[in-house]
Amino acid sequence: MGDMLIRNIPEPLKHEIEQTAQRGGQSLSRKAIDLLRKGMIAEKESRPEPGVSAWDAIRGAFAAENAIGDEFAEIMDEIEAERKRDFGRPVKDFE
């Protein structure tokens, strides 16, 4: 396992982590690792997966409802046709 040194932690934050660790029967290091892991999970969940196209996202929604088939293809063709018709139209101002 590796080590990590984190500099310039505000004293109140360090104290809060220490108190939380003591209440939970953990060491400061164990509690810090736990909080870092939870923070990484929360950050990962809050941002969309890179590389997922709108087509794939919509297809995923249809797949979750077992609605993949000819109907899906027709709907996506209609969406694509509408997108092409709208391309180049001036954007309306919503004031």
NORFEN-V786489 format. One record per residue. RES is the residue in one small letter. SS is DSSP state (hx for helix, st for strand, lp for the rest). Layout:
BEGIN
res=RES ss=SS
res=RES ss=SS
END
This chain:
BEGIN
res=m ss=lp
res=g ss=lp
res=d ss=lp
res=m ss=lp
res=l ss=lp
res=i ss=lp
res=r ss=lp
res=n ss=lp
res=i ss=lp
res=p ss=lp
res=e ss=hx
res=p ss=hx
res=l ss=hx
res=k ss=hx
res=h ss=hx
res=e ss=hx
res=i ss=hx
res=e ss=hx
res=q ss=hx
res=t ss=hx
res=a ss=hx
res=q ss=hx
res=r ss=hx
res=g ss=lp
res=g ss=lp
res=q ss=lp
res=s ss=lp
res=l ss=hx
res=s ss=hx
res=r ss=hx
res=k ss=hx
res=a ss=hx
res=i ss=hx
res=d ss=hx
res=l ss=hx
res=l ss=hx
res=r ss=hx
res=k ss=hx
res=g ss=hx
res=m ss=hx
res=i ss=hx
res=a ss=hx
res=e ss=hx
res=k ss=hx
res=e ss=hx
res=s ss=hx
res=r ss=lp
res=p ss=lp
res=e ss=lp
res=p ss=lp
res=g ss=lp
res=v ss=lp
res=s ss=lp
res=a ss=hx
res=w ss=hx
res=d ss=hx
res=a ss=hx
res=i ss=hx
res=r ss=hx
res=g ss=hx
res=a ss=hx
res=f ss=hx
res=a ss=hx
res=a ss=hx
res=e ss=lp
res=n ss=lp
res=a ss=lp
res=i ss=lp
res=g ss=lp
res=d ss=hx
res=e ss=hx
res=f ss=hx
res=a ss=hx
res=e ss=hx
res=i ss=hx
res=m ss=hx
res=d ss=hx
res=e ss=hx
res=i ss=hx
res=e ss=hx
res=a ss=hx
res=e ss=hx
res=r ss=hx
res=k ss=hx
res=r ss=hx
res=d ss=hx
res=f ss=lp
res=g ss=lp
res=r ss=lp
res=p ss=lp
res=v ss=lp
res=k ss=lp
res=d ss=lp
res=f ss=lp
res=e ss=lp
END
